Amino acid sequence: MKKIMKCENVNYQFPPQRQNQPGLEYLMNPRPVFDNYKGSNKLKGKVAIITGGDSGIGRAVAVAYAKEGAKVVIVYFNEEVDALYTKNYINNFGGEVLLIEGDLKEPSFSDFIVKRTCEVFGKPDILVNNAGVQIEQEKLENISDEQFDYTLKSNMYSMFYLTKRVLGVMNDGSIINVSSVTTFVGEPNLIDYVTSKGAIIGFTRSLSTNLAQKNIRVNAVAPGTFWTPLQPSTWKAEKMPILGTDNPMKRAAQPAEIAAIFVYLASDEASYTTGQVFHINGGQYKG
């Protein structure tokens, strides 16, 4: 059996590095820890769609879900090396995974995701809306109309498109939307990103009430600073060594440290949990 990595034993010092958007996990130094999870069949027989499941938090969630017995659909865009690595990793311990590549900003792609999922695995029971982009700009005036449109379409419109289509086939289950601590602390250099992640909170709360009688639960997770491809593809290289030191724990987290909350929210253990926001941020925001 593979030894479980304890995240508290990981070196959290990251050397300066920079990548182009959207960032690739296989190019990161050091590589993120995405698996310290031991499953117990909490999701056996379930079908889960995870956007951005090729790397970062999405990869950690995909691995944890597969270890819990779920059949996993990973939706990704242009990150084929990372996606294939995740697929092979899951296949190697007997998990079932389907890769679907495409642009979530296009409404028709969501139709294809749902159709393909139903053909291969059956109707989805779990949807994790995780994919997103962020671009640093020091002033609002520096955010072009095109960038604002791109960010909102990538982070919010795509969530609307896919959730709407999944609801067309989902009988009951769990929808988990990924927001961000930046919405709650008001990160000054990510105005369009913070706006989109704030919209996700409103979307989650309203949709949870709308779907409560249908036994479909809707919750959000608001991560703090995690060592994922989003970091070196957003910030200047010199920020990497101090990444996460602005929270009380004085470090960034590894993706493996957040997977368990996604398992809980997807499982029957969370049968009375809906409309909530879960903050996993090392104490940066307390809510």
Secondary structure, DSSP 8 states (H G I E B T S, - for coil): ------GGGS----------TT--GGG-SS----------STTTT-EEEEETTTSHHHHHHHHHHHHTT-EEEEEESS-HHHHHHHHHHHHHTT--EEEEE--TTSHHHHHHHHHHHHHHT-S-SEEEE--------SSGGGS-HHHHHHHHIIIIIHHHHHHHHHHTT-SSEEEEEE--HHHHHT-TT-HHHHHHHHHHHHHHHHHHHHHGGGTEEEEEEEE--B-STTTTTTS-GGGGGGTTTTSTT-S-B-GGGTHHHHHHHHSGGGTT--S-EEEESTTSS--
